[in-house]
Amino acid sequence: MTQANKWLKPVNIYWILGFLIIGYGIFALNGYGNDDDTYRMLNTWKTLISEGRYVPSRFQGYLIPELSIGLASEIGGFYLANFVSVVLSVSSLFIFYVLLLRVTTSLIAALSVLAIASNPFWIIASTTSMDYVYGAFFFILGLFLLIKEKPRWAGVLFAASVCSRLTYGPMGAIAFLLYFPYVRENLKLRNSLIQGFLVFLVTTGVFYLPVFFASGMSLSFLAVGPDASGGFIGIIARFIYKNVYFWGLPAFVLLVIFFIQGESIYQKIATNPFQKVRVKKLLFHGALWCIIYNEIMFFKLPHEYAYLLPLLFSVAYLIATSDRVKKTRYLSFLIGLQLLYGLIFNLDVLQTYQKDPVAKTIHSDSAKIHVSIKEGVLIRELDWRSTYQAYQLGEFNKKWHQ
């Protein structure tokens, strides 16, 4: 073990996580956030406790975040609701760090965690009262338990992630399916894995019973809102643009360079992944399928940047387990570029920032090509709090006479 790795393991990862809690905590002091769905979830909670009936916040409802955010808000306002998000976020990063320790050094694992933690859209999800970080936490914990050969508990956690964000459903199924070829010769573990998968299906069904009954005992809640502005060309344009600006243009270019110059992904795929249980190969294929699946889903609905959050873990894992000798340098550059993107400036190629009244959506449907340097994503997010968040909270308080 090198001196640098010894310095980071095990105690100094807690210093890093502590720094993240403080940094995220400061950002979390600025209100519930700008996402419309936050106030829909608060409305679900208020309706439940005041009228005794469950009204899903959106199509799928997302019962766990609705109850958690609502209860936390009832007790401690946005301070406690946001703090729950901070704790779930930092816990997710710690679990990911522990997973990476099985396949790489503590230095690479710590840098990979920071590569996720420095992404501005992860920071926003981690410091506001939204459900994205709930799904990520339950899924990464479920994956950890699956690797630890506790598939039944993994099934429960995967179901909780689906109850937080429906898109985690196929990801949970993929995780189980990728594990099956490794346990063909282990009858006990194979049976346990089958049981875990059944627990996953049944528990998911139980979690979705409230929204099922609220939807008139139909599956209409599985519908997805359309996002067809601009037609098919518009979907392609938003898909490409938001994939780039999920990272920021400089960081995206850095990632492209890394993977082009690195070892061939195809070479790793071509090697026999089913020879025996190998955590590194299992996680590699999981990371790869996570990217493929989430990109397909995002192409279907290229709406919010936060839909791409699972990619952070997959890309960080692929970098951490790469054979590149300079991956510490790439990870460090990625962290720095994302911090610049969030806190300092955004080198943008489109004019997309909202200029309409706050009663309208903050997403622009009529962007124009216009290269410019704008404020960082987090600075822009905070600036919106004084208008869009204030409008949303005002409407919510008016409805509930608060």
Secondary structure, DSSP 4 states (H G I P E B T S, - for coil): --HHHHHHTTTHHHHHHHHHHHHHHHHGGG-S-S-HHHHHHHHHHHHHHHHS----SSSS--HHHHHHHHHHHHHHHHHHHHHHHHHHHHHHHHHHHHHHHTTS-HHHHHHHHHHHHT-HHHHHHHSSS-SHHHHHHHHHHHHHHHHTT-HHHHHHHHHHHHHH-TTHHHHHHHHHHHHGGGGTT-HHHHHHHHHHHHHHHHHHHHHTHHHHHHTTSSSGGG------TTHHHHHHHHHHHHHHHTT-HHHHHHHHHHHHHS--HHHHHHS-TTSS--HHHHHHHHHHHHHHHHHHHHHH----GGGGTHHHHHHHHHHHT---TTHHHHHHHHHHHHHHHHHTEEEEEEE----S-TTS-SS-SS-EEEEEEEE-HHHHHHHHIIIIIHHHHHHHHHHTT-
